[in-house]
Amino acid sequence: MSDLQPNQVGHEQRDVRFTPVLIGGGLIIALTLAAVFGMIGVFDFLAEREAERSVAANPLAESVRREPPEPRLQALPILDLETLRAAEKKILEGYSWVDREAGVARIPIERAMEILAQRKGQRGAPAEP
């Protein structure tokens, strides 16, 4: 028995044994690794079995592939927006024919504003809002 009397202060006479703690930790690690590799083996087995049981795809299916109906998701929305803005900028800042036979052309917006500013006060100029 102990030499301590009730209400006396004391301490442990020995430390925790290190060997059982180390063995227990090793067993936990070993069991975890065994479970992981066992699961990998099961998944590989099931994938091979499914590949054997499944019917091969019809080679004609590739030729019948169609796009899904509208609206489709944008794969690269930022690139699409940049392309749209570049096209709009080209229209606003460039010269081109709208109807060559009728003599209707498109001019840059800055030039159009200059022409309107020069016409201000002349007949036929648009009214101020």
MDTraj code that builds the backbone (N, CA, C; nanometers):
import mdtraj as md
import numpy as np

residues = "MET SER ASP LEU GLN PRO ASN GLN VAL GLY HIS GLU GLN ARG ASP VAL ARG PHE THR PRO VAL LEU ILE GLY GLY GLY LEU ILE ILE ALA LEU THR LEU ALA ALA VAL PHE GLY MET ILE GLY VAL PHE ASP PHE LEU ALA GLU ARG GLU ALA GLU ARG SER VAL ALA ALA ASN PRO LEU ALA GLU SER VAL ARG ARG GLU PRO PRO GLU PRO ARG LEU GLN ALA LEU PRO ILE LEU ASP LEU GLU THR LEU ARG ALA ALA GLU LYS LYS ILE LEU GLU GLY TYR SER TRP VAL ASP ARG GLU ALA GLY VAL ALA ARG ILE PRO ILE GLU ARG ALA MET GLU ILE LEU ALA GLN ARG LYS GLY GLN ARG GLY ALA PRO ALA GLU PRO".split()
xyz = np.array([
    [0.0820, -0.1178, 0.0000],
    [0.0000, 0.0000, 0.0000],
    [0.0862, 0.1239, 0.0000],
    [0.0205, 0.2343, 0.0096],
    [0.0890, 0.3620, 0.0008],
    [0.1272, 0.4107, 0.1403],
    [0.2349, 0.4863, 0.1428],
    [0.2798, 0.5441, 0.2685],
    [0.2073, 0.6745, 0.2986],
    [0.1245, 0.7239, 0.2029],
    [0.0570, 0.8524, 0.2211],
    [-0.0622, 0.8373, 0.3153],
    [-0.0762, 0.9345, 0.3941],
    [-0.1918, 0.9420, 0.4824],
    [-0.2960, 1.0319, 0.4152],
    [-0.4208, 1.0237, 0.4520],
    [-0.5205, 1.1145, 0.3953],
    [-0.4786, 1.2600, 0.4167],
    [-0.5099, 1.3440, 0.3160],
    [-0.4795, 1.4872, 0.3136],
    [-0.3308, 1.5166, 0.3005],
    [-0.2497, 1.4198, 0.2630],
    [-0.1089, 1.4454, 0.2388],
    [-0.0873, 1.4635, 0.0892],
    [0.0093, 1.5469, 0.0505],
    [0.0398, 1.5730, -0.0891],
    [0.1500, 1.4785, -0.1332],
    [0.1380, 1.4265, -0.2576],
    [0.2399, 1.3360, -0.3066],
    [0.2499, 1.3441, -0.4588],
    [0.3237, 1.2570, -0.5180],
    [0.3387, 1.2535, -0.6633],
    [0.3520, 1.1088, -0.7085],
    [0.3386, 1.0895, -0.8424],
    [0.3535, 0.9556, -0.8986],
    [0.4982, 0.9110, -0.8820],
    [0.5128, 0.7858, -0.8554],
    [0.6458, 0.7318, -0.8375],
    [0.7083, 0.6861, -0.9695],
    [0.6263, 0.6690, -1.0776],
    [0.6796, 0.6250, -1.2058],
    [0.6109, 0.7017, -1.3180],
    [0.6761, 0.7078, -1.4348],
    [0.6215, 0.7762, -1.5521],
    [0.5364, 0.6800, -1.6340],
    [0.4712, 0.7355, -1.7329],
    [0.3922, 0.6540, -1.8255],
    [0.4881, 0.5667, -1.9042],
    [0.4503, 0.4421, -1.9263],
    [0.5354, 0.3534, -2.0040],
    [0.5221, 0.3893, -2.1524],
    [0.6331, 0.4117, -2.2165],
    [0.6360, 0.4598, -2.3542],
    [0.6068, 0.3493, -2.4558],
    [0.6450, 0.2290, -2.4316],
    [0.6312, 0.1188, -2.5264],
    [0.4851, 0.0888, -2.5607],
    [0.3931, 0.0772, -2.4673],
    [0.2533, 0.0503, -2.5056],
    [0.1904, 0.1648, -2.5868],
    [0.2278, 0.2885, -2.5553],
    [0.1752, 0.4029, -2.6306],
    [0.2251, 0.3969, -2.7748],
    [0.3510, 0.3662, -2.7919],
    [0.4095, 0.3561, -2.9254],
    [0.3471, 0.2411, -3.0043],
    [0.3256, 0.1283, -2.9416],
    [0.2632, 0.0143, -3.0082],
    [0.1189, 0.0480, -3.0474],
    [0.0459, 0.1116, -2.9582],
    [-0.0926, 0.1507, -2.9890],
    [-0.0996, 0.2473, -3.1067],
    [-0.0121, 0.3471, -3.1095],
    [-0.0091, 0.4425, -3.2228],
    [0.0259, 0.3733, -3.3533],
    [0.1217, 0.2802, -3.3463],
    [0.1592, 0.2050, -3.4656],
    [0.0442, 0.1204, -3.5178],
    [-0.0299, 0.0587, -3.4267],
    [-0.1459, -0.0212, -3.4677],
    [-0.2527, 0.0658, -3.5345],
    [-0.2774, 0.1836, -3.4821],
    [-0.3762, 0.2740, -3.5414],
    [-0.3332, 0.3130, -3.6829],
    [-0.2068, 0.3463, -3.7002],
    [-0.1562, 0.3836, -3.8329],
    [-0.1643, 0.2652, -3.9286],
    [-0.1263, 0.1462, -3.8822],
    [-0.1302, 0.0275, -3.9676],
    [-0.2720, -0.0064, -4.0099],
    [-0.3665, 0.0011, -3.9170],
    [-0.5066, -0.0278, -3.9508],
    [-0.5632, 0.0763, -4.0474],
    [-0.5262, 0.2010, -4.0311],
    [-0.5727, 0.3052, -4.1224],
    [-0.5195, 0.2805, -4.2628],
    [-0.3907, 0.2500, -4.2752],
    [-0.3329, 0.2220, -4.4071],
    [-0.3949, 0.0969, -4.4694],
    [-0.4190, -0.0056, -4.3878],
    [-0.4824, -0.1270, -4.4402],
    [-0.6226, -0.0965, -4.4923],
    [-0.6975, -0.0128, -4.4223],
    [-0.8314, 0.0237, -4.4668],
    [-0.8265, 0.1031, -4.5975],
    [-0.7332, 0.1959, -4.6097],
    [-0.7205, 0.2764, -4.7321],
    [-0.6870, 0.1878, -4.8507],
    [-0.5858, 0.1010, -4.8356],
    [-0.5476, 0.0147, -4.9473],
    [-0.6558, -0.0888, -4.9772],
    [-0.7265, -0.1340, -4.8758],
    [-0.8391, -0.2241, -4.8986],
    [-0.9492, -0.1579, -4.9805],
    [-0.9793, -0.0324, -4.9499],
    [-1.0816, 0.0420, -5.0254],
    [-1.0380, 0.0627, -5.1700],
    [-0.9102, 0.0920, -5.1910],
    [-0.8598, 0.1090, -5.3277],
    [-0.8774, -0.0210, -5.4055],
    [-0.8455, -0.1330, -5.3409],
    [-0.8626, -0.2628, -5.4056],
    [-1.0073, -0.2914, -5.4391],
    [-1.0986, -0.2610, -5.3481],
    [-1.2420, -0.2833, -5.3728],
    [-1.2890, -0.1968, -5.4891],
    [-1.2508, -0.0706, -5.4929],
    [-1.2931, 0.0175, -5.6016],
    [-1.2377, -0.0294, -5.7361],
    [-1.1121, -0.0729, -5.7385],
    [-1.0551, -0.1256, -5.8634],
    [-1.1310, -0.2493, -5.9099],
    [-1.1613, -0.3387, -5.8170],
    [-1.2358, -0.4596, -5.8510],
    [-1.3725, -0.4247, -5.9084],
    [-1.4443, -0.3339, -5.8419],
    [-1.5781, -0.2960, -5.8883],
    [-1.5728, -0.2250, -6.0239],
    [-1.4710, -0.1431, -6.0478],
    [-1.4587, -0.0745, -6.1766],
    [-1.4330, -0.1747, -6.2892],
    [-1.3462, -0.2734, -6.2637],
    [-1.3200, -0.3754, -6.3656],
    [-1.4444, -0.4583, -6.3924],
    [-1.5169, -0.4950, -6.2892],
    [-1.6382, -0.5750, -6.3060],
    [-1.7436, -0.4970, -6.3843],
    [-1.7575, -0.3687, -6.3558],
    [-1.8544, -0.2856, -6.4284],
    [-1.8145, -0.2721, -6.5741],
    [-1.6838, -0.2570, -6.6018],
    [-1.6375, -0.2463, -6.7397],
    [-1.6661, -0.3741, -6.8174],
    [-1.6537, -0.4893, -6.7529],
    [-1.6818, -0.6166, -6.8196],
    [-1.8308, -0.6339, -6.8462],
    [-1.9150, -0.5906, -6.7545],
    [-2.0594, -0.6116, -6.7656],
    [-2.1284, -0.5078, -6.8538],
    [-2.0693, -0.3908, -6.8696],
    [-2.1377, -0.2846, -6.9443],
    [-2.1306, -0.3113, -7.0945],
    [-2.2313, -0.2621, -7.1631],
    [-2.2400, -0.2792, -7.3080],
    [-2.1524, -0.1733, -7.3738],
    [-2.0829, -0.2144, -7.4791],
    [-1.9977, -0.1191, -7.5506],
    [-2.0836, -0.0125, -7.6180],
    [-2.0314, 0.1090, -7.6248],
    [-2.1042, 0.2196, -7.6873],
    [-2.1172, 0.1963, -7.8375],
    [-2.2287, 0.2376, -7.8916],
    [-2.2532, 0.2247, -8.0344],
    [-2.1622, 0.3216, -8.1090],
    [-2.0868, 0.2754, -8.2088],
    [-1.9974, 0.3661, -8.2805],
    [-2.0713, 0.4752, -8.3580],
    [-2.1983, 0.4513, -8.3908],
    [-2.2752, 0.5531, -8.4628],
    [-2.3213, 0.6661, -8.3710],
    [-2.3135, 0.6452, -8.2399],
    [-2.3577, 0.7477, -8.1457],
    [-2.2733, 0.8735, -8.1570],
    [-2.1473, 0.8599, -8.1917],
    [-2.0592, 0.9760, -8.2067],
    [-2.1063, 1.0673, -8.3192],
    [-2.1600, 1.0090, -8.4269],
    [-2.2007, 1.0908, -8.5416],
    [-2.3332, 1.1607, -8.5185],
    [-2.4109, 1.1203, -8.4203],
    [-2.5428, 1.1775, -8.3960],
    [-2.5390, 1.2823, -8.2856],
    [-2.4261, 1.3061, -8.2292],
    [-2.4127, 1.3990, -8.1178],
    [-2.4582, 1.5388, -8.1589],
    [-2.5462, 1.5992, -8.0777],
    [-2.5978, 1.7332, -8.1060],
    [-2.5719, 1.8247, -7.9873],
    [-2.5773, 1.9553, -8.0146],
    [-2.5625, 2.0520, -7.9065],
    [-2.6917, 2.0565, -7.8261],
    [-2.6824, 2.0877, -7.6978],
    [-2.8048, 2.0986, -7.6183],
    [-2.8850, 2.2201, -7.6621],
    [-3.0144, 2.2227, -7.6296],
    [-3.0986, 2.3353, -7.6704],
    [-3.0587, 2.4648, -7.5993],
    [-3.1017, 2.5769, -7.6568],
    [-3.0760, 2.7082, -7.5974],
    [-3.1503, 2.7184, -7.4659],
    [-3.1117, 2.7947, -7.3719],
    [-2.9869, 2.8679, -7.3611],
    [-2.8761, 2.7765, -7.3103],
    [-2.7605, 2.7875, -7.3702],
    [-2.6449, 2.7079, -7.3291],
    [-2.5581, 2.7906, -7.2341],
    [-2.4868, 2.7227, -7.1510],
    [-2.3965, 2.7916, -7.0595],
    [-2.2743, 2.8417, -7.1346],
    [-2.2231, 2.9531, -7.0910],
    [-2.1016, 3.0068, -7.1512],
    [-1.9816, 2.9376, -7.0886],
    [-1.8938, 2.8873, -7.1742],
    [-1.7733, 2.8222, -7.1229],
    [-1.6742, 2.9260, -7.0708],
    [-1.6599, 3.0370, -7.1441],
    [-1.5658, 3.1431, -7.1054],
    [-1.6384, 3.2781, -7.1115],
    [-1.7182, 3.3121, -7.0093],
    [-1.7981, 3.4343, -7.0155],
    [-1.7144, 3.5615, -7.0254],
    [-1.5982, 3.5656, -6.9637],
    [-1.5152, 3.6861, -6.9689],
    [-1.4648, 3.7076, -7.1114],
    [-1.4219, 3.6001, -7.1764],
    [-1.3755, 3.6091, -7.3146],
    [-1.4901, 3.6506, -7.4070],
    [-1.6110, 3.5964, -7.3836],
    [-1.7266, 3.6345, -7.4638],
    [-1.7577, 3.7834, -7.4481],
    [-1.7489, 3.8346, -7.3261],
    [-1.7755, 3.9760, -7.3024],
    [-1.6703, 4.0638, -7.3694],
    [-1.5434, 4.0229, -7.3619],
    [-1.4375, 4.1000, -7.4282],
    [-1.4570, 4.1013, -7.5792],
    [-1.4979, 3.9890, -7.6371],
    [-1.5243, 3.9820, -7.7811],
    [-1.6396, 4.0738, -7.8190],
    [-1.7469, 4.0722, -7.7386],
    [-1.8617, 4.1592, -7.7644],
    [-1.8214, 4.3056, -7.7569],
    [-1.7451, 4.3421, -7.6552],
    [-1.7039, 4.4825, -7.6412],
    [-1.6100, 4.5252, -7.7536],
    [-1.5241, 4.4362, -7.7996],
    [-1.4355, 4.4692, -7.9118],
    [-1.5173, 4.4923, -8.0381],
    [-1.6200, 4.4106, -8.0598],
    [-1.7058, 4.4286, -8.1781],
    [-1.7828, 4.5605, -8.1684],
    [-1.8340, 4.5936, -8.0511],
    [-1.9052, 4.7201, -8.0328],
    [-1.8117, 4.8390, -8.0536],
    [-1.6892, 4.8276, -8.0020],
    [-1.5919, 4.9361, -8.0169],
    [-1.5575, 4.9561, -8.1641],
    [-1.5449, 4.8463, -8.2380],
    [-1.5155, 4.8552, -8.3814],
    [-1.6276, 4.9290, -8.4544],
    [-1.7529, 4.9015, -8.4160],
    [-1.8668, 4.9697, -8.4795],
    [-1.8678, 5.1179, -8.4427],
    [-1.8431, 5.1492, -8.3150],
    [-1.8501, 5.2879, -8.2695],
    [-1.7324, 5.3729, -8.3167],
    [-1.6173, 5.3122, -8.3384],
    [-1.4977, 5.3895, -8.3694],
    [-1.4472, 5.3708, -8.5126],
    [-1.5220, 5.2985, -8.5952],
    [-1.4716, 5.2712, -8.7296],
    [-1.5655, 5.3205, -8.8385],
    [-1.5152, 5.3189, -8.9615],
    [-1.5924, 5.3529, -9.0798],
    [-1.6369, 5.2236, -9.1467],
    [-1.7630, 5.2195, -9.1910],
    [-1.8111, 5.1056, -9.2680],
    [-1.9413, 5.1448, -9.3385],
    [-1.9770, 5.0647, -9.4364],
    [-2.1012, 5.0880, -9.5093],
    [-2.2152, 5.0174, -9.4390],
    [-2.3265, 5.0892, -9.4236],
    [-2.4492, 5.0287, -9.3744],
    [-2.5290, 4.9810, -9.4956],
    [-2.5446, 5.0721, -9.5962],
    [-2.6120, 5.0400, -9.7219],
    [-2.5406, 5.1175, -9.8309],
    [-2.4522, 5.0506, -9.9032],
    [-2.3700, 5.1164, -10.0046],
    [-2.4559, 5.1746, -10.1166],
    [-2.5599, 5.1026, -10.1596],
    [-2.6448, 5.1491, -10.2697],
    [-2.7204, 5.2752, -10.2322],
    [-2.7628, 5.2859, -10.1078],
    [-2.8357, 5.4052, -10.0647],
    [-2.7415, 5.5152, -10.0193],
    [-2.6119, 5.4872, -10.0107],
    [-2.5146, 5.5873, -9.9694],
    [-2.5129, 5.6107, -9.8195],
    [-2.5526, 5.5107, -9.7407],
    [-2.5554, 5.5237, -9.5949],
    [-2.4295, 5.4567, -9.5385],
    [-2.3510, 5.5371, -9.4670],
    [-2.2262, 5.4861, -9.4102],
    [-2.2255, 5.5065, -9.2599],
    [-2.1418, 5.4316, -9.1947],
    [-2.1240, 5.4447, -9.0502],
    [-1.9909, 5.5157, -9.0278],
    [-1.9918, 5.6185, -8.9414],
    [-1.8695, 5.6925, -8.9100],
    [-1.8447, 5.6826, -8.7604],
    [-1.7215, 5.7107, -8.7162],
    [-1.6941, 5.7033, -8.5716],
    [-1.7831, 5.7999, -8.4946],
    [-1.8188, 5.7614, -8.3757],
    [-1.9101, 5.8404, -8.2945],
    [-1.8513, 5.9775, -8.2615],
    [-1.7208, 5.9845, -8.2398],
    [-1.6573, 6.1137, -8.2113],
    [-1.6736, 6.2083, -8.3306],
    [-1.6529, 6.1573, -8.4499],
    [-1.6673, 6.2393, -8.5709],
    [-1.8126, 6.2824, -8.5888],
    [-1.9066, 6.1941, -8.5589],
    [-2.0485, 6.2284, -8.5700],
    [-2.0847, 6.3403, -8.4729],
    [-2.0295, 6.3369, -8.3524],
    [-2.0580, 6.4432, -8.2556],
    [-1.9970, 6.5758, -8.3015],
    [-1.8770, 6.5706, -8.3643],
    [-1.8159, 6.6937, -8.4164],
    [-1.9044, 6.7540, -8.5261],
    [-1.9539, 6.6714, -8.6163],
    [-2.0397, 6.7203, -8.7253],
    [-2.1664, 6.7826, -8.6687],
    [-2.2276, 6.7181, -8.5684],
    [-2.3475, 6.7737, -8.5074],
    [-2.3178, 6.9048, -8.4366],
    [-2.2023, 6.9156, -8.3739],
    [-2.1661, 7.0399, -8.3062],
    [-2.1469, 7.1526, -8.4071],
    [-2.0908, 7.1219, -8.5257],
    [-2.0728, 7.2227, -8.6295],
    [-2.2070, 7.2680, -8.6852],
    [-2.3023, 7.1778, -8.6937],
    [-2.4344, 7.2101, -8.7487],
    [-2.5233, 7.2833, -8.6483],
    [-2.4827, 7.2876, -8.5227],
    [-2.5672, 7.3492, -8.4197],
    [-2.6012, 7.4917, -8.4617],
    [-2.7254, 7.5229, -8.4561],
    [-2.7699, 7.6567, -8.4964],
    [-2.8133, 7.6618, -8.6423],
    [-2.7761, 7.5655, -8.7221],
    [-2.8194, 7.5640, -8.8617],
    [-2.9555, 7.4953, -8.8709],
    [-3.0217, 7.5141, -8.9836],
    [-3.1497, 7.4487, -9.0074],
    [-3.1300, 7.2983, -9.0150],
    [-3.2262, 7.2258, -8.9696],
    [-3.2227, 7.0815, -8.9779],
    [-3.1428, 7.0150, -8.8688],
    [-3.0840, 7.0943, -8.7827],
    [-3.0078, 7.0346, -8.6721],
    [-3.1049, 6.9788, -8.5683],
    [-3.0706, 6.8723, -8.5056],
    [-3.1612, 6.8157, -8.4062],
    [-3.1834, 6.9151, -8.2917],
    [-3.2998, 6.9116, -8.2357],
    [-3.3339, 7.0026, -8.1253],
    [-3.2673, 6.9526, -7.9974],
    [-3.2348, 7.0472, -7.9121],
    [-3.1744, 7.0124, -7.7828],
    [-3.2795, 6.9457, -7.6962],
    [-3.2435, 6.8476, -7.6229],
    [-3.3410, 6.7797, -7.5354],
    [-3.3780, 6.8638, -7.4166],
])
top = md.Topology()
chain = top.add_chain()
for i, resn in enumerate(residues, 1):
    res = top.add_residue(resn, chain, resSeq=i)
    for name in ("N", "CA", "C"):
        top.add_atom(name, md.element.get_by_symbol(name[0]), res)
traj = md.Trajectory(xyz[None], top)
